[in-house]
Amino acid sequence: MKGICELYKINTELRESHIYPKFVIKQTKRSGSKYFRKITDPNKRHQDGLKLHLLSEQAEQDFSKREKWFAENIFVPYLSGKKTLTYNENLYYFAISFLWRILVVNLKTITNIKDLWHYEDLLKVEIEWRNYLINGTLPKDHKKTYILFTDRIEENNTILKGVDLYFTRVMDATIVDNPTHTSLMIYGKFSRFIFWSVLKEYGKEESLTEVEINPKGGLFKIPQKIDYFPIQSFWGNRIQEISSYPLPNEKQQDIILKEILKNPEEFWNSDVGKSLFNDKFNLDK
């Protein structure tokens, strides 16, 4: 398919680009979710994650290099149990490339995007991030980017359902704002990794020190501490929103049940099985 590469802004053959890295899709399927179902359309099964014609072959290769680095140095080591992770500039590039894709998709797909109070801000961020991804010039005004490593939820003192499943399994990507226009973030998560960038400071951003990605590299010690109202408020609202969506219809539930019954022991020992069990029997009290 011919079109304009969103990164290099050239007219060329476009690749069908994954928003979420391929290794994330493979690991999610391998650890229990053979098919994907959108929460807004639970009756349709998908074998792959969200893909759009966004990038040229060169842009895909640029991103692929950092995705490979992230998979080998952060993704696999953390999921294998490592709690101290050193990183270099590739982590910052990977985080910005992931969040930039989320931003671009929202700019292209939200029908009333130009009417939103933060539209002009988003355009400025997109340009800053794109310049960094192309030539390495660090963003001047929108540099703060974060990563939180999550794990199995041990306690739930809220009324929220599906907390473990959200923090350990769900793939999510969106623009986060609030009604008072005092906070703005780009947010994306997969598996046990949550990324976000603060575009408009709410206050107390200094509390995010343990989760901030240094563009030049650094060290993360897990578990991390976080006490930042905008992101915590978003999590609560998001989990509640997801739990309010309808379940798959009776036919699709039968299909899911038949898949589980083929090998129930394998399912409940999988990561998704453990998450569902934890939510239902340990946290739902």
Order of alpha helices (4+ residues) and beta strands (2+ residues): beta-beta-alpha-beta-beta-beta-alpha-alpha-beta-alpha-alpha-beta-alpha-beta-beta-beta-beta-alpha-alpha-alpha-alpha
